Amino acid sequence: MLSSVWDRLRAWPAVPGGMLSLLLPAGEGATARVFDGKVASGLRALGYVVRRAKAEDAEAEPDAAIGLIAAILSLPRPLQADAETLARIRKDADTLPPGGWLLLRAPRSERERVAAAFVHAGLSQVSQIVSRRSVLTAGKRRP
C-alpha cells in the first residue's frame, strides 16, 4: 500500500490545456492517439477527439485519421542518444500522416536530448515547454 501511495506522489501531474496551447494548434475535431492519459483533458480542451491507446497500438500502421500522438517517455535510466530511443521517436513520427503532430513528455533533465531526437527523426517546428518536473516536446511531421 505504501508503495502505491509513493508511486502516485511521484507520478507526473495532469497538463492543463493552456500549456498545451503554447505547443500545439487547435484540434478542430482531429483525432489524438493518447498514450499519456495526463494530457487527455488538455487535448480535449484544444478540440481534439481523444482516443486512449494501448501499448500494442504503438505498433499500428500509419493512419490518416490521426492528427496527433501523445506519448510518454519514462526511463529507468537517463535517456541516451542511442539508436533505440531514436527509433522509437522515428516510429511514432512515421505513424503520423503528413502535417500530424507528435507530443512527448519526458523527464526535465532530458530536455536537450529529446529535442535532438525530434530533429533527427525528421520532425519540424520542434518546440518545448517545461511543465513542473517534466518537459513537453512537440514536433510536426513534414508534408
C-alpha positions, 0 to 999 in steps of 0.5 A: 500500500505504501508503495502505491501511495509513493508511486502516485506522489511521484507520478507526473501531474495532469497538463492543463490545456493552456500549456498545451496551447503554447505547443500545439494548434487547435484540434478542430475535431482531429483525432489524438492517439493518447498514450499519456492519459495526463494530457487527455483533458488538455487535448480535449480542451484544444478540440481534439477527439481523444482516443486512449491507446494501448501499448500494442497500438504503438505498433499500428500502421500509419493512419490518416485519421490521426492528427496527433500522438501523445506519448510518454517517455519514462526511463529507468535510466537517463535517456541516451542518444542511442539508436533505440530511443531514436527509433522509437521517436522515428516510429511514432513520427512515421505513424503520423500522416503528413502535417500530424503532430507528435507530443512527448513528455519526458523527464526535465533533465532530458530536455536537450536530448529529446529535442535532438531526437525530434530533429533527427527523426525528421520532425519540424517546428520542434518546440518545448515547454517545461511543465513542473518536473517534466518537459513537453516536446512537440514536433510536426511531421513534414508534408 
